[in-house]
Amino acid sequence: MNKKILKRKIKFLKEPISNFIKKDNHRRNNLYATFYKKMKVVDKVVLYESRDGKSITDSPFAIFDYLLNKDDFKHYKHIWSVENFSALEPVISKYKDYPNVEFVKRNSPKYLKYLATAKYLINNSTFQSFFIPKEEQIYINTWHGTPLKSMGFDIPGNPSHSQNVLRNFLSADYLLSPNEHTTKMFVDSYKLNGIYNG
């Protein structure tokens, strides 16, 4: 066998194993894919994420607060994605006695399991690029704030910087907008007109 071909075959086999061992994102993506493939969506579970797990605020919090205090939703489980527990401790501590509220470390195995299995997914920014909602999941993107300048493809420079936002918008079943100006920005700046089915 040609040495060059043998070298390529060894690299083909070795590289995925090496990536899995050395790179956190490869392990994370593989674990998410395993949960995605093997686990079913669980009804009455809501996963919330606000600004990449850096806050517990904004529209996701308003929805959480509303559902938590309604008898019709008392059997729902509420999961919050948290990047830094100590930074959010003042908010987290208010819910420590709620058996149906849980806070999970963003990108932890528990977080990835809920991302792959929660019936409802609520985010005011974007889920990461490895995320793909299942057909049975309901993804609500509430975005954050009212854009006053440019966004999406209207921002000068490399349009690939908008690709994960666009992918999230197209994946969302519901894209909530606070006003007509923001709706127009979403549709025009991300070229959603005619392609967004949510």
C-alpha positions in Angstrom: 0.0 0.0 0.0 1.2 3.5 -0.9 2.6 5.3 2.2 0.7 8.4 1.4 -2.6 6.5 1.3 -1.8 4.7 4.6 -0.9 8.1 6.2 -4.3 9.5 5.1 -6.2 6.5 6.4 -4.4 6.7 9.8 -5.2 10.4 10.0 -8.9 9.7 9.0 -9.2 7.3 12.0 -7.0 9.1 14.5 -8.3 12.7 14.1 -11.9 12.2 15.4 -10.6 10.3 18.4 -8.0 13.0 19.1 -10.6 15.7 18.7 -12.9 13.9 21.1 -10.2 13.6 23.7 -8.6 17.1 23.4 -11.5 19.3 22.5 -14.5 20.2 24.8 -16.7 21.2 21.9 -16.3 17.8 20.2 -17.3 16.0 23.4 -20.2 18.4 23.9 -21.5 18.0 20.3 -21.2 14.2 20.5 -23.0 14.0 23.8 -25.8 16.2 22.5 -26.1 14.0 19.4 -26.4 10.9 21.6 -29.2 12.5 23.7 -30.8 13.8 20.5 -30.8 10.4 18.9 -31.6 8.2 21.9 -34.0 10.2 24.1 -37.6 11.3 23.5 -39.1 14.7 24.0 -40.6 15.1 27.5 -43.9 17.0 27.7 -44.4 19.7 30.4 -40.7 20.5 30.5 -39.5 24.1 29.6 -35.9 25.1 29.0 -35.1 28.8 29.3 -32.0 30.5 28.2 -31.3 34.3 28.5 -28.2 35.8 26.9 -26.2 32.5 26.7 -27.0 31.6 30.3 -25.5 34.9 31.6 -28.8 36.2 33.0 -32.3 35.2 34.2 -34.2 38.2 32.8 -36.1 39.6 29.9 -38.9 37.8 28.1 -37.8 34.3 29.1 -38.1 35.3 32.7 -41.5 37.0 32.2 -42.8 33.8 30.6 -41.3 31.6 33.4 -42.8 33.9 36.1 -46.2 33.8 34.4 -46.2 30.0 34.0 -44.8 29.3 37.5 -47.7 31.2 39.1 -50.6 29.7 37.1 -52.4 26.6 38.4 -52.8 25.3 34.8 -49.0 25.0 34.6 -48.2 23.8 38.2 -47.1 20.3 36.8 -44.6 21.8 34.4 -40.8 21.5 35.1 -38.8 24.7 34.5 -35.1 24.4 33.7 -32.8 27.5 33.5 -29.5 27.5 31.6 -26.8 29.2 33.8 -23.3 30.1 32.7 -22.1 31.3 36.1 -23.9 30.2 39.3 -22.3 32.6 41.7 -23.1 35.6 39.4 -26.8 34.6 39.4 -27.1 33.4 43.0 -29.4 36.2 44.1 -32.0 35.1 41.6 -31.4 31.4 41.9 -31.8 31.5 45.7 -35.4 32.8 45.3 -36.4 29.5 43.7 -34.5 27.0 45.8 -37.7 25.7 47.5 -39.5 25.1 44.2 -39.4 21.4 43.4 -40.3 22.1 39.7 -37.5 24.6 39.1 -34.0 23.5 38.3 -30.8 25.4 37.3 -28.3 23.6 35.1 -24.8 24.6 34.0 -24.8 25.6 30.3 -23.1 22.9 28.2 -23.1 20.4 31.0 -24.5 16.9 30.3 -27.7 17.8 32.1 -28.1 20.9 30.0 -27.5 19.0 26.7 -30.0 16.4 27.8 -32.7 19.0 28.5 -31.8 20.8 25.2 -32.5 17.5 23.3 -35.6 16.5 25.3 -37.5 19.6 26.7 -40.8 20.1 24.9 -40.5 23.9 25.1 -37.4 25.9 24.4 -37.4 29.6 25.1 -34.4 31.8 24.3 -33.9 35.6 23.9 -30.7 35.2 21.9 -29.5 32.1 20.1 -28.8 28.5 21.0 -25.4 27.3 19.8 -24.6 26.1 16.3 -24.8 22.4 17.2 -28.5 22.8 18.3 -31.3 21.4 16.0 -34.8 21.4 17.4 -36.7 18.1 17.1 -40.0 18.1 15.3 -41.9 17.6 18.6 -40.1 20.5 20.3 -41.5 24.0 20.3 -38.9 26.7 20.0 -39.9 30.3 21.0 -37.3 32.9 20.3 -38.1 36.2 22.0 -34.9 38.1 21.0 -33.9 41.0 23.2 -34.4 44.7 23.0 -35.3 46.9 20.0 -32.5 47.2 17.5 -31.7 50.9 16.7 -28.9 50.4 14.3 -28.1 47.6 11.8 -28.4 43.9 12.3 -28.1 40.8 10.2 -27.0 41.2 6.6 -27.2 45.0 7.0 -24.1 45.1 9.2 -21.1 45.9 7.0 -18.4 43.2 6.7 -18.7 39.4 6.8 -22.3 38.2 6.6 -21.3 34.9 8.1 -21.3 36.6 11.5 -25.1 36.4 11.3 -25.4 32.8 10.3 -26.2 31.3 13.7 -28.8 34.1 14.4 -30.4 33.4 11.0 -30.4 29.6 11.7 -32.0 30.1 15.0 -34.7 32.4 13.6 -35.5 29.8 10.8 -35.6 27.0 13.5 -38.0 28.9 15.8 -41.6 28.0 15.7 -42.4 31.4 17.2 -40.3 34.6 16.7 -41.6 37.2 19.1 -41.1 40.8 18.4 -41.8 43.8 20.7 -42.9 46.2 18.0 -43.4 46.7 14.2 -39.9 48.3 13.8 -38.3 45.1 15.2 -40.5 42.9 13.1 -39.4 44.8 10.0 -35.8 44.6 11.0 -36.0 40.8 11.5 -37.7 40.3 8.1 -35.5 42.7 6.2 -32.1 42.4 7.9 -32.2 38.6 8.0 -34.1 38.2 4.7 -36.8 36.1 6.3 -39.6 37.2 3.9 -40.9 34.2 2.1 -38.7 31.7 3.9 -39.7 31.9 7.6 -42.5 29.4 8.3 -43.0 30.1 12.0 
